[in-house]
């Protein structure tokens, strides 16, 4: 049952981090919304799980890059 919880969490987390609905996630991935609902029940293909994890990593990397850019701007002004 832990896998179901983890899957549920990744779908919800991706939507929350991107600020989108499950319907919008389905549109972005070009898949039926019913597929996202099925994934929430724990029936998620490994490739889809990897894709969702990559989306989360991308969000984290973008946030870090913005922090680095801001730090660079501050240092440049010194």
Biopython code that builds the backbone (N, CA, C, O; Angstrom):
import numpy as np
from Bio.PDB.StructureBuilder import StructureBuilder

atoms = [
    (1, "UNK", "N", (0.809, -1.211, 0.000)),
    (1, "UNK", "CA", (0.000, 0.000, 0.000)),
    (1, "UNK", "C", (0.849, 1.270, 0.000)),
    (1, "UNK", "O", (0.361, 2.340, -0.366)),
    (2, "UNK", "N", (2.092, 1.162, 0.400)),
    (2, "UNK", "CA", (2.961, 2.333, 0.422)),
    (2, "UNK", "C", (3.121, 2.907, -0.981)),
    (2, "UNK", "O", (3.205, 4.124, -1.150)),
    (3, "UNK", "N", (3.166, 2.014, -2.011)),
    (3, "UNK", "CA", (3.306, 2.489, -3.378)),
    (3, "UNK", "C", (2.132, 3.363, -3.793)),
    (3, "UNK", "O", (2.317, 4.369, -4.477)),
    (4, "UNK", "N", (0.914, 2.982, -3.378)),
    (4, "UNK", "CA", (-0.250, 3.786, -3.720)),
    (4, "UNK", "C", (-0.126, 5.184, -3.126)),
    (4, "UNK", "O", (-0.415, 6.176, -3.795)),
    (5, "UNK", "N", (0.300, 5.259, -1.880)),
    (5, "UNK", "CA", (0.449, 6.561, -1.224)),
    (5, "UNK", "C", (1.514, 7.400, -1.928)),
    (5, "UNK", "O", (1.319, 8.594, -2.155)),
    (6, "UNK", "N", (2.648, 6.767, -2.273)),
    (6, "UNK", "CA", (3.715, 7.480, -2.961)),
    (6, "UNK", "C", (3.241, 8.000, -4.316)),
    (6, "UNK", "O", (3.544, 9.133, -4.690)),
    (7, "UNK", "N", (2.494, 7.167, -5.054)),
    (7, "UNK", "CA", (1.983, 7.569, -6.357)),
    (7, "UNK", "C", (1.010, 8.730, -6.204)),
    (7, "UNK", "O", (1.093, 9.720, -6.930)),
    (8, "UNK", "N", (0.089, 8.600, -5.254)),
    (8, "UNK", "CA", (-0.866, 9.666, -4.990)),
    (8, "UNK", "C", (-0.109, 10.950, -4.689)),
    (8, "UNK", "O", (-0.447, 12.018, -5.199)),
    (9, "UNK", "N", (0.905, 10.836, -3.866)),
    (9, "UNK", "CA", (1.670, 12.010, -3.493)),
    (9, "UNK", "C", (2.379, 12.642, -4.684)),
    (9, "UNK", "O", (2.414, 13.867, -4.794)),
    (10, "UNK", "N", (2.943, 11.838, -5.574)),
    (10, "UNK", "CA", (3.683, 12.427, -6.688)),
    (10, "UNK", "C", (2.747, 13.158, -7.639)),
    (10, "UNK", "O", (3.100, 14.228, -8.133)),
    (11, "UNK", "N", (1.575, 12.619, -7.910)),
    (11, "UNK", "CA", (0.625, 13.304, -8.781)),
    (11, "UNK", "C", (0.188, 14.618, -8.134)),
    (11, "UNK", "O", (0.190, 15.666, -8.779)),
    (12, "UNK", "N", (-0.183, 14.552, -6.864)),
    (12, "UNK", "CA", (-0.597, 15.768, -6.157)),
    (12, "UNK", "C", (0.539, 16.765, -6.053)),
    (12, "UNK", "O", (0.337, 17.966, -6.231)),
    (13, "UNK", "N", (1.745, 16.265, -5.762)),
    (13, "UNK", "CA", (2.887, 17.165, -5.592)),
    (13, "UNK", "C", (3.225, 17.888, -6.897)),
    (13, "UNK", "O", (3.498, 19.089, -6.894)),
    (14, "UNK", "N", (3.207, 17.162, -7.998)),
    (14, "UNK", "CA", (3.490, 17.787, -9.297)),
    (14, "UNK", "C", (2.467, 18.885, -9.581)),
    (14, "UNK", "O", (2.827, 19.993, -9.980)),
    (15, "UNK", "N", (1.198, 18.571, -9.375)),
    (15, "UNK", "CA", (0.153, 19.563, -9.620)),
    (15, "UNK", "C", (0.334, 20.782, -8.709)),
    (15, "UNK", "O", (0.218, 21.924, -9.155)),
    (16, "UNK", "N", (0.618, 20.528, -7.443)),
    (16, "UNK", "CA", (0.803, 21.629, -6.494)),
    (16, "UNK", "C", (2.021, 22.479, -6.869)),
    (16, "UNK", "O", (1.941, 23.708, -6.884)),
    (17, "UNK", "N", (3.142, 21.828, -7.170)),
    (17, "UNK", "CA", (4.367, 22.554, -7.498)),
    (17, "UNK", "C", (4.242, 23.364, -8.785)),
    (17, "UNK", "O", (4.810, 24.450, -8.903)),
    (18, "UNK", "N", (3.498, 22.828, -9.746)),
    (18, "UNK", "CA", (3.302, 23.544, -11.013)),
    (18, "UNK", "C", (2.129, 24.510, -10.954)),
    (18, "UNK", "O", (1.946, 25.339, -11.845)),
    (19, "UNK", "N", (1.328, 24.391, -9.880)),
    (19, "UNK", "CA", (0.158, 25.252, -9.755)),
    (19, "UNK", "C", (-0.895, 24.935, -10.803)),
    (19, "UNK", "O", (-1.543, 25.833, -11.341)),
    (20, "UNK", "N", (-1.059, 23.640, -11.089)),
    (20, "UNK", "CA", (-2.021, 23.218, -12.106)),
    (20, "UNK", "C", (-2.957, 22.160, -11.529)),
    (20, "UNK", "O", (-2.688, 21.576, -10.479)),
    (21, "UNK", "N", (-4.046, 21.930, -12.226)),
    (21, "UNK", "CA", (-4.995, 20.891, -11.836)),
    (21, "UNK", "C", (-4.571, 19.569, -12.467)),
    (21, "UNK", "O", (-3.691, 19.523, -13.327)),
    (22, "UNK", "N", (-5.218, 18.499, -12.019)),
    (22, "UNK", "CA", (-4.942, 17.198, -12.628)),
    (22, "UNK", "C", (-5.362, 17.191, -14.096)),
    (22, "UNK", "O", (-4.726, 16.542, -14.926)),
    (23, "UNK", "N", (-6.416, 17.902, -14.406)),
    (23, "UNK", "CA", (-6.848, 18.008, -15.811)),
    (23, "UNK", "C", (-5.750, 18.698, -16.636)),
    (23, "UNK", "O", (-5.427, 18.258, -17.739)),
    (24, "UNK", "N", (-5.190, 19.766, -16.097)),
    (24, "UNK", "CA", (-4.125, 20.478, -16.809)),
    (24, "UNK", "C", (-2.878, 19.615, -16.958)),
    (24, "UNK", "O", (-2.188, 19.689, -17.974)),
    (25, "UNK", "N", (-2.587, 18.796, -15.947)),
    (25, "UNK", "CA", (-1.459, 17.875, -16.049)),
    (25, "UNK", "C", (-1.705, 16.879, -17.180)),
    (25, "UNK", "O", (-0.807, 16.590, -17.971)),
    (26, "UNK", "N", (-2.917, 16.364, -17.247)),
    (26, "UNK", "CA", (-3.271, 15.428, -18.317)),
    (26, "UNK", "C", (-3.114, 16.099, -19.687)),
    (26, "UNK", "O", (-2.583, 15.492, -20.617)),
    (27, "UNK", "N", (-3.569, 17.337, -19.812)),
    (27, "UNK", "CA", (-3.436, 18.066, -21.074)),
    (27, "UNK", "C", (-1.965, 18.279, -21.416)),
    (27, "UNK", "O", (-1.555, 18.117, -22.565)),
    (28, "UNK", "N", (-1.183, 18.642, -20.414)),
    (28, "UNK", "CA", (0.246, 18.895, -20.626)),
    (28, "UNK", "C", (0.956, 17.629, -21.106)),
    (28, "UNK", "O", (1.858, 17.684, -21.942)),
    (29, "UNK", "N", (0.528, 16.482, -20.556)),
    (29, "UNK", "CA", (1.143, 15.207, -20.925)),
    (29, "UNK", "C", (0.480, 14.578, -22.139)),
    (29, "UNK", "O", (0.924, 13.544, -22.639)),
    (30, "UNK", "N", (-0.601, 15.221, -22.614)),
    (30, "UNK", "CA", (-1.356, 14.741, -23.774)),
    (30, "UNK", "C", (-1.886, 13.325, -23.540)),
    (30, "UNK", "O", (-1.724, 12.433, -24.374)),
    (31, "UNK", "N", (-2.521, 13.147, -22.382)),
    (31, "UNK", "CA", (-3.137, 11.875, -22.022)),
    (31, "UNK", "C", (-4.529, 12.160, -21.461)),
    (31, "UNK", "O", (-4.811, 13.284, -21.048)),
    (32, "UNK", "N", (-5.401, 11.149, -21.444)),
    (32, "UNK", "CA", (-6.741, 11.357, -20.884)),
    (32, "UNK", "C", (-6.676, 11.647, -19.376)),
    (32, "UNK", "O", (-5.812, 11.132, -18.667)),
    (33, "UNK", "N", (-7.591, 12.465, -18.918)),
    (33, "UNK", "CA", (-7.662, 12.778, -17.485)),
    (33, "UNK", "C", (-7.921, 11.526, -16.665)),
    (33, "UNK", "O", (-7.487, 11.430, -15.517)),
    (34, "UNK", "N", (-8.627, 10.568, -17.250)),
    (34, "UNK", "CA", (-8.905, 9.307, -16.555)),
    (34, "UNK", "C", (-7.613, 8.542, -16.248)),
    (34, "UNK", "O", (-7.549, 7.772, -15.289)),
    (35, "UNK", "N", (-6.601, 8.760, -17.064)),
    (35, "UNK", "CA", (-5.308, 8.109, -16.817)),
    (35, "UNK", "C", (-4.675, 8.655, -15.544)),
    (35, "UNK", "O", (-4.123, 7.899, -14.745)),
    (36, "UNK", "N", (-4.756, 9.960, -15.359)),
    (36, "UNK", "CA", (-4.229, 10.583, -14.131)),
    (36, "UNK", "C", (-4.981, 10.027, -12.930)),
    (36, "UNK", "O", (-4.372, 9.724, -11.905)),
    (37, "UNK", "N", (-6.287, 9.890, -13.045)),
    (37, "UNK", "CA", (-7.091, 9.336, -11.945)),
    (37, "UNK", "C", (-6.662, 7.905, -11.635)),
    (37, "UNK", "O", (-6.601, 7.511, -10.471)),
    (38, "UNK", "N", (-6.367, 7.138, -12.662)),
    (38, "UNK", "CA", (-5.922, 5.760, -12.452)),
    (38, "UNK", "C", (-4.557, 5.739, -11.763)),
    (38, "UNK", "O", (-4.294, 4.895, -10.907)),
    (39, "UNK", "N", (-3.695, 6.678, -12.149)),
    (39, "UNK", "CA", (-2.376, 6.760, -11.522)),
    (39, "UNK", "C", (-2.503, 7.045, -10.038)),
    (39, "UNK", "O", (-1.730, 6.532, -9.229)),
    (40, "UNK", "N", (-3.484, 7.867, -9.683)),
    (40, "UNK", "CA", (-3.677, 8.190, -8.268)),
    (40, "UNK", "C", (-4.035, 6.965, -7.453)),
    (40, "UNK", "O", (-3.789, 6.920, -6.247)),
    (41, "UNK", "N", (-4.615, 5.968, -8.108)),
    (41, "UNK", "CA", (-4.987, 4.744, -7.390)),
    (41, "UNK", "C", (-3.806, 3.785, -7.281)),
    (41, "UNK", "O", (-3.931, 2.704, -6.705)),
    (42, "UNK", "N", (-2.672, 4.175, -7.829)),
    (42, "UNK", "CA", (-1.470, 3.355, -7.708)),
    (42, "UNK", "C", (-1.067, 2.644, -8.979)),
    (42, "UNK", "O", (-0.032, 1.980, -9.008)),
    (43, "UNK", "N", (-1.851, 2.764, -10.021)),
    (43, "UNK", "CA", (-1.567, 2.087, -11.291)),
    (43, "UNK", "C", (-0.820, 3.038, -12.224)),
    (43, "UNK", "O", (-1.377, 3.528, -13.207)),
    (44, "UNK", "N", (0.453, 3.293, -11.900)),
    (44, "UNK", "CA", (1.235, 4.234, -12.698)),
    (44, "UNK", "C", (2.409, 3.511, -13.355)),
    (44, "UNK", "O", (3.165, 2.809, -12.683)),
    (45, "UNK", "N", (2.561, 3.684, -14.666)),
    (45, "UNK", "CA", (3.706, 3.068, -15.352)),
    (45, "UNK", "C", (5.018, 3.703, -14.867)),
    (45, "UNK", "O", (5.055, 4.875, -14.492)),
    (46, "UNK", "N", (6.062, 2.925, -14.884)),
    (46, "UNK", "CA", (7.373, 3.394, -14.421)),
    (46, "UNK", "C", (7.824, 4.621, -15.210)),
    (46, "UNK", "O", (8.360, 5.562, -14.625)),
    (47, "UNK", "N", (7.622, 4.628, -16.503)),
    (47, "UNK", "CA", (8.046, 5.753, -17.329)),
    (47, "UNK", "C", (7.312, 7.037, -16.937)),
    (47, "UNK", "O", (7.908, 8.114, -16.912)),
    (48, "UNK", "N", (6.034, 6.920, -16.634)),
    (48, "UNK", "CA", (5.263, 8.090, -16.210)),
    (48, "UNK", "C", (5.765, 8.594, -14.863)),
    (48, "UNK", "O", (5.860, 9.801, -14.641)),
    (49, "UNK", "N", (6.086, 7.668, -13.967)),
    (49, "UNK", "CA", (6.626, 8.056, -12.665)),
    (49, "UNK", "C", (7.956, 8.785, -12.830)),
    (49, "UNK", "O", (8.211, 9.780, -12.150)),
    (50, "UNK", "N", (8.794, 8.296, -13.724)),
    (50, "UNK", "CA", (10.073, 8.963, -14.001)),
    (50, "UNK", "C", (9.842, 10.368, -14.562)),
    (50, "UNK", "O", (10.538, 11.313, -14.190)),
    (51, "UNK", "N", (8.857, 10.499, -15.460)),
    (51, "UNK", "CA", (8.534, 11.801, -16.044)),
    (51, "UNK", "C", (8.088, 12.782, -14.959)),
    (51, "UNK", "O", (8.534, 13.930, -14.934)),
    (52, "UNK", "N", (7.213, 12.330, -14.069)),
    (52, "UNK", "CA", (6.722, 13.209, -13.005)),
    (52, "UNK", "C", (7.852, 13.604, -12.059)),
    (52, "UNK", "O", (7.919, 14.749, -11.612)),
    (53, "UNK", "N", (8.735, 12.662, -11.754)),
    (53, "UNK", "CA", (9.889, 12.990, -10.917)),
    (53, "UNK", "C", (10.808, 13.982, -11.613)),
    (53, "UNK", "O", (11.370, 14.867, -10.967)),
    (54, "UNK", "N", (10.966, 13.843, -12.918)),
    (54, "UNK", "CA", (11.786, 14.786, -13.672)),
    (54, "UNK", "C", (11.171, 16.184, -13.644)),
    (54, "UNK", "O", (11.894, 17.177, -13.557)),
    (55, "UNK", "N", (9.847, 16.269, -13.716)),
    (55, "UNK", "CA", (9.187, 17.567, -13.608)),
    (55, "UNK", "C", (9.495, 18.221, -12.262)),
    (55, "UNK", "O", (9.789, 19.415, -12.192)),
    (56, "UNK", "N", (9.423, 17.424, -11.194)),
    (56, "UNK", "CA", (9.711, 17.951, -9.862)),
    (56, "UNK", "C", (11.169, 18.407, -9.754)),
    (56, "UNK", "O", (11.445, 19.459, -9.178)),
    (57, "UNK", "N", (12.088, 17.634, -10.296)),
    (57, "UNK", "CA", (13.503, 18.013, -10.271)),
    (57, "UNK", "C", (13.727, 19.291, -11.064)),
    (57, "UNK", "O", (14.521, 20.143, -10.664)),
    (58, "UNK", "N", (13.033, 19.427, -12.184)),
    (58, "UNK", "CA", (13.160, 20.619, -13.012)),
    (58, "UNK", "C", (12.715, 21.863, -12.252)),
    (58, "UNK", "O", (13.349, 22.914, -12.347)),
    (59, "UNK", "N", (11.625, 21.743, -11.498)),
    (59, "UNK", "CA", (11.134, 22.862, -10.694)),
    (59, "UNK", "C", (12.183, 23.259, -9.667)),
    (59, "UNK", "O", (12.449, 24.444, -9.466)),
    (60, "UNK", "N", (12.776, 22.265, -9.022)),
    (60, "UNK", "CA", (13.801, 22.526, -8.000)),
    (60, "UNK", "C", (15.030, 23.188, -8.612)),
    (60, "UNK", "O", (15.579, 24.132, -8.044)),
    (61, "UNK", "N", (15.455, 22.697, -9.756)),
    (61, "UNK", "CA", (16.634, 23.266, -10.426)),
    (61, "UNK", "C", (16.370, 24.714, -10.847)),
    (61, "UNK", "O", (17.240, 25.571, -10.693)),
    (62, "UNK", "N", (15.188, 24.987, -11.371)),
    (62, "UNK", "CA", (14.850, 26.356, -11.765)),
    (62, "UNK", "C", (14.872, 27.302, -10.565)),
    (62, "UNK", "O", (15.334, 28.438, -10.676)),
    (63, "UNK", "N", (14.376, 26.838, -9.427)),
    (63, "UNK", "CA", (14.383, 27.665, -8.211)),
    (63, "UNK", "C", (15.812, 27.947, -7.776)),
    (63, "UNK", "O", (16.131, 29.072, -7.394)),
    (64, "UNK", "N", (16.670, 26.945, -7.829)),
    (64, "UNK", "CA", (18.075, 27.133, -7.458)),
    (64, "UNK", "C", (18.762, 28.093, -8.413)),
    (64, "UNK", "O", (19.554, 28.935, -7.990)),
    (65, "UNK", "N", (18.463, 27.970, -9.693)),
    (65, "UNK", "CA", (19.054, 28.865, -10.684)),
    (65, "UNK", "C", (18.658, 30.316, -10.420)),
    (65, "UNK", "O", (19.489, 31.217, -10.527)),
    (66, "UNK", "N", (17.398, 30.540, -10.079)),
    (66, "UNK", "CA", (16.947, 31.896, -9.764)),
    (66, "UNK", "C", (17.697, 32.452, -8.548)),
    (66, "UNK", "O", (18.059, 33.629, -8.525)),
    (67, "UNK", "N", (17.927, 31.613, -7.550)),
    (67, "UNK", "CA", (18.676, 32.031, -6.366)),
    (67, "UNK", "C", (20.098, 32.399, -6.749)),
    (67, "UNK", "O", (20.628, 33.400, -6.267)),
    (68, "UNK", "N", (20.718, 31.613, -7.602)),
    (68, "UNK", "CA", (22.081, 31.894, -8.054)),
    (68, "UNK", "C", (22.125, 33.199, -8.841)),
    (68, "UNK", "O", (23.042, 34.000, -8.665)),
    (69, "UNK", "N", (21.136, 33.414, -9.709)),
    (69, "UNK", "CA", (21.084, 34.663, -10.483)),
    (69, "UNK", "C", (20.968, 35.875, -9.567)),
    (69, "UNK", "O", (21.638, 36.885, -9.780)),
    (70, "UNK", "N", (20.111, 35.775, -8.543)),
    (70, "UNK", "CA", (19.942, 36.877, -7.603)),
    (70, "UNK", "C", (21.225, 37.130, -6.829)),
    (70, "UNK", "O", (21.605, 38.279, -6.606)),
    (71, "UNK", "N", (21.891, 36.059, -6.421)),
    (71, "UNK", "CA", (23.161, 36.203, -5.698)),
    (71, "UNK", "C", (24.208, 36.858, -6.601)),
    (71, "UNK", "O", (24.981, 37.701, -6.147)),
    (72, "UNK", "N", (24.232, 36.478, -7.851)),
    (72, "UNK", "CA", (25.184, 37.063, -8.803)),
    (72, "UNK", "C", (24.932, 38.558, -8.974)),
    (72, "UNK", "O", (25.867, 39.357, -9.025)),
    (73, "UNK", "N", (23.654, 38.920, -9.061)),
    (73, "UNK", "CA", (23.320, 40.350, -9.189)),
    (73, "UNK", "C", (23.803, 41.138, -7.973)),
    (73, "UNK", "O", (24.362, 42.226, -8.117)),
    (74, "UNK", "N", (23.589, 40.598, -6.797)),
    (74, "UNK", "CA", (24.016, 41.264, -5.564)),
    (74, "UNK", "C", (25.527, 41.399, -5.533)),
    (74, "UNK", "O", (26.047, 42.468, -5.213)),
    (75, "UNK", "N", (26.235, 40.332, -5.859)),
    (75, "UNK", "CA", (27.699, 40.363, -5.835)),
    (75, "UNK", "C", (28.233, 41.323, -6.885)),
    (75, "UNK", "O", (29.226, 42.011, -6.647)),
    (76, "UNK", "N", (27.591, 41.377, -8.033)),
    (76, "UNK", "CA", (28.024, 42.283, -9.102)),
    (76, "UNK", "C", (27.931, 43.746, -8.697)),
    (76, "UNK", "O", (28.685, 44.579, -9.200)),
    (77, "UNK", "N", (27.019, 44.061, -7.800)),
    (77, "UNK", "CA", (26.819, 45.446, -7.370)),
    (77, "UNK", "C", (27.805, 45.870, -6.287)),
    (77, "UNK", "O", (27.898, 47.054, -5.961)),
    (78, "UNK", "N", (28.535, 44.917, -5.733)),
    (78, "UNK", "CA", (29.484, 45.250, -4.656)),
    (78, "UNK", "C", (30.736, 45.873, -5.189)),
    (78, "UNK", "O", (31.634, 46.211, -4.418)),
]
sb = StructureBuilder()
sb.init_structure("model")
sb.init_model(0)
sb.init_chain("A")
sb.init_seg("    ")
for serial, (resi, resn, name, xyz) in enumerate(atoms, 1):
    if name == "N":
        sb.init_residue(resn, " ", resi, " ")
    sb.init_atom(name, np.array(xyz, "f"), 0.0, 1.0, " ", f" {name:<3s}", serial, name[0])
structure = sb.get_structure()
